[in-house]
Amino acid sequence: MKKLFLSVFSLYILISVSGSLFAIGERTITIGGSSSWRIAEYKTGITEVRSVRPYPVLALSSASGASVSGYQAASGVLGTFLPMSSGAVDIALSFDESQTALFADSARNYRLQVPSAVEAAGRLYARAGSGAALFNRSSSNNSAIIIEPYSYSALFAPGNRLRDFTIEFWLYPFNMENGERILSWVAANRTGAAGSVQRITCSVTRNRMQWSFVNFFTSVSGASNINIELTGSAPIVPKTWSHHLIRFDASTGMLEYLVDGAIEAIAYATATGRENSEVYTPVTGSGGHFLLGDSFSGIMDEFKIHSAFAGRSSVQRYNPQGGRIETGVIDLGEYSSGLVRIDVTGGRYNINASGSHIVFNEYRENGRFRFSDDSEINFFIRAGDDPWQLNSARWVNFTPGTDVSGIKGRYVQIAADLYPSSDGEASPYIDELKIIYIPGEPPMPPRNLTAVASDGAVTLRWRYSPDEYTEGYLVYYSTVRDELFGEGALLGSSPINVGMTNTAYIEGLSNGTLYYFRVAAYNRISGGKINIGEFSAEVTARPLAGLFP
């Protein structure tokens, strides 16, 4: 059985265990730190960060916001918009791939052409996830990523009449020079004057973002178009991350531009330019394509388009719902082991606006991991002697460094829920966990075992085990030394459970045959299973006809 558990729970060897194997007292298992986090089998919204402590720590992941019904929602203001469905995402570019040649639309509606002038920025320069796209307008080569619809289900496929839509992205501009173009959509106009061009442009004018829609919004009859321009009210600060979102509500015609969750400009795609008038909705032209960063110096991250009018919430680096980790099953080595306490080191950290280095790092040992910015970590543990039933065991909350009482078992799991700061910009982290426990000890063996032979039987007597938790005794017998699994006795095959007694009459044995006997004490562990202690000293007896007990 022990070999089975060692093969099933091979992760146990990845954890460092301190304390002598034969010592009586506390032992320690260390997780994380120099021992790695490979035992953390289940992680949602959690990642390993290497720049906070000498060894990787577990912290919140900034990658792409919350998951809703299997749908990876947008970062920024879309991150907590729960009504979004799996069909709402039209294009999603995370730029998390390690090479620009691998940049791809995870929604699989568009294909990309990435020029050599565009570079893959690593995790330190990303707003979310593990990468971003770096653009350089001064390059002599074309610096734009070309995005073309190749699926009929793409929102911008030729001839589509759109309803609600949202475009969003994170931006880290180097200079914000006049004329820089962040985003363009160019297509042949399908209505109005022959040969006219349909355009969407997002560009820089006097340190502000300006959106221009030309021949994009079309009347119900398709006979006429209207053009719209929106300009942000506040300047965009260079070398600082900002979130940009423009959304259209087809029921009212409202076109709204937001920066970092704040409304910057509103216009109406209607016949009068105001509410309560005929709404002009977008009709995509033919042969269209997007250009990202065709005249821009800086970094872009998490570019997304959705076929929905985004709900409004706060713009933040981390999902306000936080993240969770659960370790795999950890084998303490002995049944009924008692948890003493769990020591934890960790803290909270924040990074600068560019994401390139740590701004602060508050480190602590034990106690409640609740910080002044409302970031926090809650810890849980569960234990049992049956690893297969551990999933049904109750999670128990604990405070690091304080005594844990009433939790026993050979197998344990630890979980932690991590929550960001109230502004969503700081993450708590776990550096190391130490499980301090006392190994469960099986009952000590009975002493002074004696065997008296009689006709076809043997009478055994012993002194009770000194272990106060002993619940009964098992009698082992055999006709072969050291095997102890014989057959033939009236009470059954070896071992025989004789209960809580210190004498046993074993009859039904063969006269003239030498028998070997040992006795072991036992107690019961969770689930009613028997935890068997060590054997007593071995004794022998030979039943003979005519002998009396």
Secondary structure by P-SEA (a helix, b strand, c coil): caaaaaaaaccccccccccccccccbbbbbcccccccccccccccbbbbccccccbbbbbbccccccccccccccccccccccccccccccccccccccccccccccccbbbbbcccbbbbccccccccccbbbbbccccccccbbbbbcccccccccccccccccccbbbbbcccccccccbbbbbccccccccbbbbbbbbbcccbbbbbbccccccccccbbbbbbbbbcccccccbbbbbbbbbbccccbbbbbccccccbbbbcccccccccbbbbbbbbcbbbbbccccccbbbcccccccccccccccccccccccccccccccccccbbbbcbbbbbbcccccccccccccbbbbbcccccccccccbbbbbbbbcccccccccbbbbbbcccccccccccccbbbbbbbbccccccbbbbbcbbbbbbbcccccccccbbbbbbcccbbbbbbcccccccccbbbbbbcccccccccccccccccccccccccccccccccccbbbbbbbbbbbbcccccccccccccbbbbbbbccccc
